[in-house]
Amino acid sequence: MSECTHKTLTLLQQRGDRLRCRECHLVISANELDGGFCPECYAVRGERNRDFEPLAVEQDGVIRYRCEQCGALIEWHAHDEKPENT
């Protein structure tokens, strides 16, 4: 078993057409954006920001990460999470 503590994880992107603005965090479809700039950044600050990141798409409630230190693949199953009592 590896002694790595998996402290540096990278979210593995799956296919999807949703993008998130790195400045204001607006989520928009790639088709709606159509290669243009973030409409929220432009409306609020007048900036034509084109810095977006693709969002990971859950597939059967599984989100996958890779440890940057040892290369291990880690899966998180959303359906295993129990809701907290409030």
C-alpha positions in Angstrom: 0.0 0.0 0.0 1.2 3.5 -0.9 2.4 5.9 1.9 1.1 8.8 -0.1 -1.5 11.0 1.7 -3.1 12.2 -1.6 -3.0 15.9 -0.6 -2.7 17.2 -4.2 -5.8 16.0 -6.2 -6.9 17.0 -9.7 -10.5 16.7 -10.6 -10.7 14.5 -13.8 -12.9 16.2 -16.4 -15.5 14.1 -18.1 -17.3 15.0 -21.3 -19.7 17.9 -20.9 -20.5 21.2 -22.5 -20.7 23.3 -19.3 -18.0 25.9 -18.6 -17.3 28.0 -15.5 -15.8 31.5 -15.6 -12.6 31.6 -13.6 -13.4 35.2 -12.5 -17.1 35.3 -11.5 -17.8 31.5 -11.5 -20.8 31.9 -13.9 -21.7 28.4 -15.3 -22.8 28.5 -19.0 -23.1 26.0 -21.8 -20.4 26.0 -24.5 -23.1 26.5 -27.1 -24.5 29.5 -25.3 -21.1 31.1 -25.0 -20.2 30.4 -28.6 -16.5 31.2 -28.2 -17.3 34.7 -26.8 -16.6 36.4 -23.5 -18.3 36.0 -20.1 -21.6 37.9 -20.2 -21.6 38.4 -16.4 -18.1 39.8 -16.2 -19.0 42.2 -19.1 -22.3 43.3 -17.5 -20.8 43.9 -14.0 -17.3 45.2 -14.7 -17.2 45.8 -18.5 -14.4 43.2 -18.9 -14.4 40.8 -21.8 -13.1 37.8 -19.9 -12.6 34.6 -21.9 -11.0 32.5 -19.2 -13.2 29.4 -18.6 -12.7 25.9 -17.3 -14.8 22.9 -18.3 -16.9 21.4 -15.5 -16.8 17.7 -14.6 -19.9 15.8 -15.3 -21.1 13.3 -12.8 -21.6 9.9 -14.3 -23.8 7.6 -12.2 -22.9 9.7 -9.1 -19.2 9.1 -9.4 -16.6 11.9 -9.4 -13.0 11.0 -10.2 -9.8 12.5 -9.0 -6.1 11.8 -9.7 -3.4 12.3 -7.1 -0.6 14.5 -8.6 2.0 13.0 -6.3 1.6 9.2 -6.9 -0.8 9.0 -9.8 -3.5 7.1 -8.0 -7.1 7.3 -9.3 -9.7 8.1 -6.6 -13.4 7.8 -7.0 -16.0 9.5 -4.8 -19.5 8.0 -4.9 -22.1 10.7 -4.3 -24.9 8.2 -3.5 -22.8 6.8 -0.6 -23.0 10.1 1.2 -25.6 10.2 4.0 -27.5 13.4 4.6 -26.9 15.2 7.9 -29.7 15.4 10.5 -30.8 18.9 11.0 
